[in-house]
Amino acid sequence: MKISTSLSLVSELVMAPQTHSERITALESQITGVMTAIDEIRSVATRSEQTLLEATAKNDKN
């Protein structure tokens, strides 16, 4: 999920759903968007950490 997609999910709340059910649905969508963004950040952090570890190991060999 791109940041722009996450931002569009956030904008759903601004549109103020009318019923309790609509508000719950909007909040569930936002929670899903936030959870997806967190998962993507974790994935990038893991790849970055792995790259750093590999570079350090390679550097230590030299």
Backbone as a ProteinNet text record, in pm:
[ID]
protein_1_A
[PRIMARY]
MKISTSLSLVSELVMAPQTHSERITALESQITGVMTAIDEIRSVATRSEQTLLEATAKNDKN
[TERTIARY]
84.8	0	88.4	57.6	132.3	81.1	165.6	126	2.1	-7.4	-124.9	-252.2	-242.6	-358.1	-394.3	-293.6	-318.9	-384.3	-337.6	-395.5	-539.4	-570.7	-709.1	-798.6	-744.8	-822.5	-849.5	-750.8	-767.7	-873.8	-878.5	-976.2	-1119	-1136.9	-1271	-1336.7	-1258.8	-1316.3	-1364.7	-1296.3	-1333.5	-1472.4	-1509.8	-1639.2	-1752.5	-1723	-1819.1	-1937	-1917.3	-2028.3	-2147	-2265.1	-2386.5	-2430.2	-2422.3	-2473.3	-2359.1	-2398.7	-2301	-2227.1	-2300.3	-2240.9	-2141.1	-2175	-2083.2	-1957.3	-1972.3	-1854.9	-1764.6	-1825.4	-1747	-1673	-1741.2	-1678.8	-1562.8	-1582.9	-1475.7	-1356.1	-1381.6	-1272.1	-1199.8	-1274.8	-1211.8	-1121.7	-1166.8	-1084.8	-957.1	-969.3	-850.8	-755.3	-807.6	-722.6	-647.6	-717.6	-653.8	-543.4	-570.6	-469.3	-347.2	-368.6	-256.2	-176.7	-246.8	-177.7	-94.9	-148.5	-75.2	48.7	33.2	147.9	255.4	215.3	311.3	383.8	310.1	372.3	474.5	440.8	534	658.7	641.3	756.6	845.3	784.5	862.5	940.3	876.3	941.4	1062	1045.2	1155.6	1267.3	1231.9	1332.7	1409.7	1339.8	1404.7	1501.5	1457.7	1546.6	1668	1646.9	1758.7	1856.9	1803.3	1889.3	1970	1905.2	1974.2	2084.8	2056.7	2157.1	2276.4	2248.9	2357.8	2440.8	2373.9	2446.3	2534.2	2480.9	2559	2678.3	2656.7	2766	2872.7	2830.1	2925.2	3006.1	2938.1	3007.5	3107.6	3068.3	3157.4	3277.1	3251.1	3357.3	3454	3400.7	3485.2	3578.5	3534.4	3617.7	3736.5	3716.4	3823.7	3912.4
-118.1	0	123.2	214.8	339.6	437.1	535.1	636.3	710.2	736.4	807.6	728.1	594.7	510.9	521.8	521.4	536.8	670.6	774.9	907.4	912.5	840.5	840	769.2	668.3	603	698.8	778.4	876.4	978	1015	1114.7	1063.7	931.7	876.6	926.3	942.9	991	1134.1	1211.7	1351.5	1361.5	1261.3	1263.7	1230.8	1204.8	1182.7	1092.7	961.7	869.2	901.5	874.4	913.3	813.3	686.5	587	526.1	463.4	395.3	288.7	214.3	109.1	166.6	279.3	343.5	392.5	443.8	489.5	372.1	261.4	141.7	91.9	86.7	41.9	132.7	263.9	358.5	338.9	318.7	296.4	165.5	61.5	-66.3	-51.4	25.3	49.2	122.5	219.6	295.3	208.9	127.1	37.7	-57	-111.3	-200.2	-127.1	-3.4	75.9	101.8	134.2	159.8	31.6	-79.7	-206.8	-244.8	-221.2	-250.3	-162.4	-34.8	57.1	13.6	-27.6	-74.6	-198.9	-291.5	-412.6	-377.9	-280.3	-239.2	-174.5	-93.4	-30.8	-137.3	-235.9	-345.7	-421.1	-445.2	-517.7	-440.6	-311.6	-228.1	-225.1	-213.1	-210	-341.9	-452.2	-583.4	-596.5	-552.7	-558.7	-468.6	-350.8	-258.8	-318.9	-378.7	-441.1	-554.4	-635.3	-746.2	-694.4	-588.6	-528.7	-478.4	-413.2	-364.3	-479	-584.3	-700	-764.2	-776.8	-835.2	-747.1	-616.3	-524.1	-527.4	-535.6	-542.1	-671.2	-782.9	-911.2	-909.4	-852.3	-843.8	-754.6	-643.9	-550.7	-615	-695	-761.7	-864.1	-924.2	-1021.2	-953.3	-829.3	-755.5	-699.3
0	0	0	-85.3	-93	11.6	43.9	141.5	93.2	-36.3	-88.1	-63.5	-70.8	-41.3	105.3	191.2	334.2	362.7	295.1	315.5	267.4	161.4	114.8	215.4	284	388.9	503.6	537.6	644.4	605.5	479.5	435.3	446.7	455.1	471.1	599.3	703.4	828.7	816.2	735.9	718.4	656.4	578.1	511.4	608.3	732.9	840.9	802.8	813.1	787.6	879.3	831.8	903.2	1009.9	981.1	1075.6	1156.7	1266.5	1351.7	1271.7	1191.6	1109.5	1009.5	948.3	853.7	924.1	1044.4	1120.4	1155.3	1196.1	1229.1	1105.3	993.1	868.7	829.6	842.7	809.6	902.1	1030.5	1125.7	1097.1	1063.6	1029.3	907.2	809.4	690.1	726.6	813.4	853.7	934	1022.4	1101.4	1008.4	909.9	812.8	737.5	697.6	627.4	712.2	838	929	951.7	971.6	993.1	870.7	752.1	629.1	618.1	649.8	645.2	744.1	863.9	964.5	913.7	853.5	798.2	690.5	606.1	500.7	559.7	662.2	728.6	791.2	854.9	914.4	807.5	695.2	586.5	533.5	512.9	465.5	568.9	695.8	802	806.6	789.7	790.2	673	553.8	436.7	456.2	512.9	537.6	636.9	742.1	842.5	780.4	697.7	632.1	541.1	467.6	379.2	459.5	571.5	657	713.8	756.6	810.1	703.1	582.4	473.3	437.8	434.4	402.7	511.4	635.6	746.9	740.5	713.9	703.9	588.6	476.5	360.9	392.8	460.6	498.3	598.1	688.8	788.3	723.3	613.3	542.7	475.9	434.8	366.1	470.6
[MASK]
++++++++++++++++++++++++++++++++++++++++++++++++++++++++++++++

